[in-house]
Amino acid sequence: MAKHVSLMFDNNFEGVEKEVVDKLVQLQKALLNKDIEKLDELFDDSFLLIRGSGRQETKTEFLKDISEDVLHYRESKIQIPSIKLKENKASIITIVDLRTCLLGVQSIWNLDSKFKLRKIDGDWRFVKWDTSYTPKKHEDE
């Protein structure tokens, strides 16, 4: 099966919103291709993944799972994102449908997701990916 990212929306964002959406697409492509170097670049050292189960993983733990073939991402679909910008911070609320293979078991995860990014040295970096997030609005940051 070909690995690809599908956008379930018209990507007609502009300016800073486009930069942020493009980072999300880059993240999904890097996951599908197991591009650890690109993921390392996209994630801030403080990056935290919060799974739907509540389990938390650091950047190091998440990258290790990917590099050791515990996680295989096959396909990604990104639903219409809602973006909030405030100075050097951004948040994206969306649903990411991931076709995966986890420890040999194929599944599709429909992840209600909230991504938080911070602009560091002129570049947007992910600081958090929360898949336990269910409210459909941005809080005040």
C-alpha positions, -999 to 999 in steps of 0.1 A, spaced: 0 0 0 13 34 -10 20 57 20 4 91 16 -12 120 34 -47 130 23 -61 164 31 -98 163 37 -101 200 31 -91 227 6 -57 238 17 -63 275 10 -48 288 42 -25 318 38 4 334 57 12 320 92 -18 297 91 -4 281 60 31 277 76 15 259 105 -7 236 84 23 228 62 42 217 93 13 193 102 15 178 67 53 175 70 48 157 104 24 132 89 47 125 59 77 120 82 56 95 104 46 75 73 82 74 60 98 67 94 120 98 88 135 101 123 158 129 112 128 150 100 107 141 131 136 152 153 137 185 135 99 190 137 97 182 174 110 205 201 131 187 227 102 193 252 78 175 228 51 154 246 27 129 230 -4 122 250 -22 91 237 -60 86 239 -53 62 268 -37 90 288 -2 75 284 24 101 279 56 98 257 85 121 254 101 129 221 128 103 228 103 76 236 81 83 206 110 84 182 124 51 197 90 34 191 91 45 155 127 36 148 124 2 165 94 -7 143 69 -8 171 48 17 152 41 15 115 20 44 100 6 35 66 -18 63 56 -29 96 71 -60 117 65 -62 151 80 -97 166 85 -105 203 84 -81 220 109 -90 248 132 -60 270 139 -54 296 166 -23 318 166 -9 340 194 25 356 190 50 327 188 25 300 196 0 281 175 -26 253 182 -43 231 156 -74 211 164 -83 184 139 -90 148 134 -62 127 120 -72 93 106 -42 70 107 -40 36 92 -15 18 113 2 -15 122 10 -17 159 29 -48 169 15 -66 138 -21 -56 143 -36 -35 115 -61 -7 126 -74 27 118 -72 53 145 -95 83 143 -75 107 165 -92 138 179 -60 158 181 -47 190 195 -13 200 183 7 228 200 35 245 182 60 272 192 81 293 169 117 287 179 146 304 161 122 314 133 108 279 127 76 262 139 82 232 161 57 208 177 57 209 215 27 187 221 3 162 203 -26 154 225 -49 126 211 -69 124 244 -83 159 235 -121 159 229 -134 194 232 -136 211 198 -124 245 208 -91 263 216 -85 273 252 -68 306 260 -31 298 258 
